[in-house]
């Protein structure tokens, strides 16, 4: 046998071993009473960081190394009794039904005389305990990012990437101590052809400081494609860059120790908290606390974008025993008169920001597990042109292209705390730019855990793929 054939057979055998060394499981999680799919349920191997979450259809797909075949698979969701099975004997041919599991709030408060009883006091205690409940030493997480933008009818942009997150600890500020790297890209389709002139106008305003400039003053045929691409890239990064998601105010738990943080020292001026009930997850009690508006408006202080005048709404779930924050559902609604006018005119909705963050416990600390962030982004209007009517009595522009609804989803599937491994990862060249095209390597994605697409997402992605293919031709 010649040397070339030998190495070819060796490579094939190694690939075969790699495939056979994984157990792939999938199923659908359903509410026992309503038969509705359970979204964002945690699916993981007990005592490991291997896991994923269910999509909007309640479905999941998880690849598990065979060495964990005898370990326990756990499926849990707040307010439900957990489902457990040995990995090797898991049967995914049938839907898995979760039953409701709620503790009695009245009974708990009666026996807990020394504990905080109001929502405000419970949340303040949880914020106070963040140095104890969040990681106090450096760590790295591996995760999967799906970034998508669409108008009212179709996807315009989709990126799916493997990312690495490094964080030195909660006590260190995130500005210089938190880094993100885009490791590999699985999908990348970009058909945002209508946002060029608005993005370019905003870009020129920033570069030239000419605040009177309007897109109506520009002609598309006089602008080079390279300049338009640079403008779109700039607009992407100021609104949807990973640094905004991780280092900015919207990362409300991790960055609660930053100056002027949403959950910082003035938390009760901008928010009000009401204890709703006590739920159960994995036999552990959780406070469910409602988030509502405070006295002052909430703002994100985004450069060159009016991102002020909001009121907060949502829920926060806090561990009964450790005071660790388990989950945050957070929305910013237009509340000031200026923001209401802007939001209704440009977006047709008062909802400007929607955030869901869940955390997983590992070695006594809480690490990010899942992030969902949704916000509208202006693409073809800058001066409320959505309200302008032409001489024929019809709107001067198609409303579906005034803005794109942008969604970033990240599910973390691995935690690294070993200092030597962390140093090895940090020695590589890092880049958090999700907008640069990258080569696709199928072998990398062979057993990489991703967030399963919903049925609707699958259809939209197939449509985008087809349109992108036609565009290239």
C-alpha positions, -999 to +999 in steps of 0.1 A: +000+000+000+015+034-010+018+062+015-010+083+000-035+055+003-024+048+038-030+083+050-063+085+031-076+053+049-063+067+082-081+099+077-114+081+068-111+059+099-105+089+121-136+107+106-156+075+112-145+073+148-153+110+153-189+104+140-194+073+160-181+089+192-212+111+194-248+103+204-273+125+187-306+130+204-337+151+194-373+155+205-401+180+211-410+193+246-447+200+252-468+215+280-488+186+296-520+207+301-521+228+269-501+207+245-483+239+235-446+237+228-423+247+256-398+272+243-363+278+258-364+247+279-329+236+291-317+203+277-283+192+292-262+164+305-261+165+343-229+177+359-215+188+326-218+220+305-231+200+274-265+213+265-288+234+244-323+248+245-356+242+227-366+265+198-400+282+194-415+248+182-403+232+214-378+211+195-341+205+201-311+186+187-281+177+209-249+160+202-233+142+232-199+125+234-204+087+239-183+088+271-215+104+287-238+076+275-244+064+311-249+100+324-283+117+331-300+138+305-321+166+321-349+186+305-361+215+327-380+247+324-391+272+351-425+263+365-424+226+353-413+193+368-380+182+352-377+152+329-347+129+334-333+100+314-301+081+310-285+094+278-281+060+262-317+050+267-334+083+258-363+077+234-369+107+211-396+091+191-423+105+214-430+140+225-419+148+261-446+163+283-437+186+312-461+190+341-466+223+360-448+227+393-455+258+414-448+263+451-474+279+474-464+316+479-486+321+510-472+290+528-436+300+520-440+336+532-455+324+565-425+303+574-399+328+561-403+357+585-367+368+583-365+368+545-372+398+522-409+398+513-412+426+487-401+424+451-378+454+456-360+439+486-356+405+468-340+420+437-318+443+458-306+412+477-299+394+444-279+424+431-260+425+463-251+388+460-238+391+424-201+390+435-208+356+451-231+341+425-214+351+393-179+338+384-151+352+405-123+340+382-115+339+345-134+316+322-141+309+286-174+298+270-180+283+236-213+291+220-234+294+188-247+327+174-276+332+151-280+368+139-310+375+116-327+405+102-360+407+083-387+430+072-424+421+076-422+394+050-387+379+045-352+375+058-327+401+045-296+389+064-286+358+083-253+349+100-247+317+120-213+315+138-194+297+165-181+321+191-158+322+221-164+344+251-137+353+276-145+370+309-120+377+336-147+378+364-177+398+375-158+422+397-137+434+367-153+459+344-164+444+311-150+472+289-114+458+290-119+424+307-145+408+284-136+396+249-155+379+221-141+359+191-159+347+160-144+312+155-162+299+124-191+308+102-217+282+091-241+305+071-238+340+058-264+355+035-268+393+030-295+408+008-301+441+026-302+461-006-326+488+006-307+502+035-278+515+016-287+552+012-299+557+048-269+540+063-246+560+039-263+592+049-258+585+086-223+574+079-215+607+061-231+627+089-207+611+113-177+616+091-184+651+080-204+664+110-230+677+085-262+673+105-284+688+077-275+660+052-305+640+040-306+609+019-327+628-007-296+648-014-277+617-026-277+598-058-271+561-057-253+561-091-226+584-077-217+563-047-192+534-051-203+499-039-172+498-016-184+530+002-219+516+006-205+484+021-184+504+045-214+524+056-236+494+061-208+478+081-205+509+103-243+509+109-243+472+118-215+476+144-230+506+161-264+489+165-258+451+165-222+445+172-214+418+198-196+444+219-229+462+223-246+430+234-219+419+259-203+451+271-232+475+268-261+483+292-283+456+278-262+430+295-279+441+326-268+414+351-232+410+341-227+448+339-246+458+370-214+470+386-208+495+358-214+532+362-250+542+352-259+505+348-296+496+343-294+475+375-269+498+392-272+521+421-303+539+407-321+507+399-352+516+420-354+550+403-359+534+369-376+502+380-402+488+403-403+452+414-433+431+426-432+396+440-456+375+419-452+339+431-426+312+438-420+286+411-399+254+410-372+242+386-352+210+393-367+208+428-353+243+436-376+272+445-374+304+424-389+338+432-408+352+402-407+390+403-424+413+380-405+443+365-423+475+359-416+512+354-400+534+381-401+571+385-375+579+358-373+568+322-348+542+311-322+549+285-293+531+268-272+561+259-264+549+223-241+573+204-259+591+175-292+572+181-321+584+202-324+554+226-339+572+256-374+576+271-383+540+279-401+522+307-391+487+316-414+456+317-408+419+323-398+393+348-368+382+368-364+348+384-342+345+415-330+314+434-346+310+468-315+297+485-286+314+468-302+346+455-286+338+421-304+353+391-316+324+370-335+342+342-343+377+331-371+387+306-367+424+300-385+448+276-380+485+270-413+502+259-415+538+245-428+559+273-418+596+268-438+616+244-408+620+220-401+583+221-437+573+216-440+595+185-407+582+171-415+545+178-451+547+164-440+566+133-409+545+124-417+511+137-454+509+143-448+496+178-438+508+213-416+478+219-380+489+212-359+463+230-366+427+241-341+407+260-342+372+275-311+359+294-309+325+312-281+313+334-268+278+342-251+267+374-216+252+371-193+245+401-214+268+423-214+298+400-239+311+374-228+313+338-247+327+307-267+299+290-289+316+265-293+351+251-322+364+230-320+401+220-345+417+196-347+453+184-359+472+153-331+489+133-338+518+109-327+511+074-345+534+049-359+563+070-343+590+091-368+618+094-402+600+099-406+597+062-429+568+069-456+594+075-451+612+042-479+610+016-474+616-021-496+636-044-516+605-052-525+601-015-504+570-010-473+566+012-441+577-005-423+545+006-432+509+013-435+506+050-421+471+052-387+485+043-385+514+068-368+491+094-356+456+099-364+435+129-330+423+142-326+392+164-295+379+180-296+345+197-267+328+215-267+295+232-235+285+252-226+248+252-192+247+269-174+263+299-136+263+303-121+272+337-087+255+333-061+283+334-038+266+309-065+260+284-077+296+288-042+309+282-040+288+250-073+303+237-063+338+246-030+335+228-049+332+195-057+363+174-093+374+184-119+392+163-155+399+173-165+411+138-194+389+127-198+409+095-166+397+077-170+368+054-152+336+064-145+302+048-168+273+056-153+242+072-178+213+073-156+192+096-157+219+123-195+218+124-198+180+123-206+177+161-209+213+171-241+220+190-263+246+175-297+261+181-322+241+161-342+262+136-379+265+140-402+254+111-409+290+102-372+299+104-363+270+082-387+282+054-374+317+056-338+306+055-344+283+025-361+313+008-331+335+016-307+309+004-325+307-029-326+344-034-290+348-025-281+321-050-300+339-078-284+372-068-249+357-072-258+344-106 
